Amino acid sequence: MDFNRGEGSVPELDSGATAWILTSAALVLLMTPGLALFYGGMTRSKSVLNMMMMSFGAIGVVSLLWVFYGYSLTFGDDNAGVIGDLSSLGLRGMLESGTEGGIPDLLFAGFQLMFAVITVALISGAIADRARFGPWLLFAGAWATLVYFPVAHWVWGGGWIMEMGALDFAGGTAVHINAGAAALALALVLGKRIGWPKDKFKPHNLPMVLLGAGLLWFGWFGFNAGSAGAANGTAAVSFINTQVATAAAVLGWLLVERLRDGKATTLGAASGAIAGLVGITPACAYLEPLGAIALGFIAGLICALCVGLKYKFGYDDSLDVVAVHMVGGIIGSLLIGFLAVEVLAGEGNAGLLYGGGIALLGKQAVGVIAVMVYSFVVAYLIGFAIEKTIGFRVKAEAEIEGIDGAEHAESAYDLSPTSGSSGGAFAMAGITPSTPAGTTTGADSTAEESTPVSDKVAG
């Protein structure tokens, strides 16, 4: 991130930069509700609220931890390249009109907060349909503390990855590889959903998926271009590269679907867009637009192909967090070593295809491997400890009947008549349903859903 956080004289407040980062922070926050819609639409109707609540729960937990100690551990004075100090606990000492790269210190902290929030929320997609809400909040707080804050310090806060010279403009390692590795760990801890992979777990609401993807795409301009720290040329490069890489990734994903399955799908278009956004995130300020297009297309192709790996290796990553975020983050981070333009990435940082040596690619690989291994191991240990103590996974009956009722005492869609009269959507539409009493209605009224719980568990 280009916030120019070095020592020296403090610049005067830049009103234009401040306005842009205020806007960007709001855009990045919007990405988490967008993610809730994106993930929620891909789950079954009986667990959509639980899925969305995990994103909103992450907003609550991580926001408070960031103020208490997260910002200080991430951006405080460096300790041995590993973690920040505790000088900014509670964001104290940041209320005066100090500036950081031309913007208020407090605004810099607020912008970074939004990154911490969505990184945690991303993990939840891997454990859709089977995770208890309370233990998820406990995991979110523990993982943010033990993994996100240290890793973000390594990458952006003056830690060892930053000092090594590896490049990550807006979060390929700190956000996407970090979240994707943790997602894989939790998928292994919680195990497979009942019936997976034999049963089909189709998205219950594809328009919701597309709406969520659109909000993510919109917010991502704040994520990437906002990381320039000002309304400047770097923001402009990041903005256009984000757009064209994402567009290329959509086409790349759809091409795979067309050749492999014979049809290009709306789910594929949405997933391709996210893969492109993920891939360009670490590289958006370092590539020319043609390089961004190449990166996005490659990310769309490879991420689409990697979705099938969970069936080959037997891990149940419900919403393909590993294939899109971990793989996409790896692609974007490593391709910096091939496609970086020296005039944008800094002296000595040209990619292999632009006349540079192998040194930059080596640094990128070290950063990728370190973050992936650390996040996976710690996430696995946290998830395992929660599962073996208070329990992380819902009981089989709740998983089959629907987590929304068991965990939140709510349902997303009430299409059934109540008290002998038409209710819910039927009443609003002026329709008197003729469904016999006791018959299930709605998106989950299938023969598979009506099988007795005891038979399903036994099977």
Secondary structure, 3 states (H helix, E strand, C coil): CCCCCCCCCCCCCCHHHHHHHHHHHHHHHHHHHHHHHHHHHHCCHHHHHHHHHHHHHHHHHHHHHHHHHHHHHHHCCEECCCEECCCCHHHCCCCCCCEECCEEHHHHHHHHHHHHHHHHHHHHHHHCCCECHHHHHHHHHHHHHHHHHHHHHHHHCCCHHHHHCCCCCCCHHHHHHHHHHHHHHHHHHHCCCCCCCCCCCCCCCHHHHHHHHHHHHHHHHHHHHHHHCCCCHHHHHHHHHHHHHHHHHHHHHHHHHHHHHCCCCHHHHHHHHHHHHHHHCCCCCCCCHHHHHHHHHHHHHHHHHHCCHHHHHCCCCCCCHHHHHHHHHHHHHHHHHHHCCHHHHCCCCCCHHHCCCCHHHHHHHHHHHHHHHHHHHHHHHHHHHHHHHCCCECCHHHHHHCHHHHHHCCCCCCCCCECCECCHHHHHHCCCCCCCCCCCCCCCCCHHHHCCHHHHHHC
